[in-house]
Amino acid sequence: MNEKLRLPASCAPSATPRQSAALLAVATVMVLASGVAPLDRADWLVENVLPVGLLLSLALTCRRWRFSPAAYLAIVVLLAIHELGAHFTYAKVPYDDWLEALTGHSLNTAMGWQRNQFDRLVHLSYGLLFVWPIKELLQRKAGLNGAWLALGTVSMVLATSALYELFEWVGGQYLGDDRARAFLATQKDPWDAQKDMALALSGAVVCLLIQQLAAFNRPGPAA
């Protein structure tokens, strides 16, 4: 039986082979571009272990199963944000310098921030954006819908966020002090891992709420 016939009515249609190939090619180019003269080559390599594994998995499975174009786009946007951090290291992305040069104002000063907050943006973005592929995966492969789909999606976001923190912890043990600081980007915050997971969780909940509101406001079929 054709997979499309088994999909729930609320599930977005799969991307075409051309769409998925194009978006995965864009993501691959971004990973390669971020590796041009990175601030810390060792950190760049470690930061890209999971992205490269994700892209390889998507490429190897796209003939048999594909996400929707929106889910692929969410992955590409998330990788774009992550690769910026991989190039400069999370703790040294000069977003405040860029904003000050553009507007004449410092975001860190305005918000009273004492640390580089780019890593917080990445974890929040993970929750906001990775909801799309995780939700589709659970909906199509596990057959979840409604409240169970929302709960499963949020749980998966939180679980994978926790797994990444464990990956950072294990990786940081073998990188040496300087490289471990660049990779972990805790910036002397003892609650950094917990805050990162909380931001990913918050992003997922916000995204699901926005999707639900959009579904409520979407006009129904004409009579």
Sequence and secondary structure as in RCSB ss.txt:
>XXXX:A:sequence
MNEKLRLPASCAPSATPRQSAALLAVATVMVLASGVAPLDRADWLVENVLPVGLLLSLALTCRRWRFSPAAYLAI
VVLLAIHELGAHFTYAKVPYDDWLEALTGHSLNTAMGWQRNQFDRLVHLSYGLLFVWPIKELLQRKAGLNGAWLA
LGTVSMVLATSALYELFEWVGGQYLGDDRARAFLATQKDPWDAQKDMALALSGAVVCLLIQQLAAFNRPGPAA
>XXXX:A:secstr
  HHHHS TTS     HHHHHHHHHHHHHHHHHHTSS S HHHHHHHTHHHHHHHHHHHHHTTT    HHHHHHH
HHHHHHHHHHHHH GGG  HHHHHHHHHS  HHHHHT  S  HHHHHHHHHHHHHHHHHHHHHHHHS   HHHHH
HHHHHHHHHHHHHHHHHHHHHHTTS HHHHHHHH  TT TTHHHHHHHHHHHHHHHHHHHHHHHHHHS     
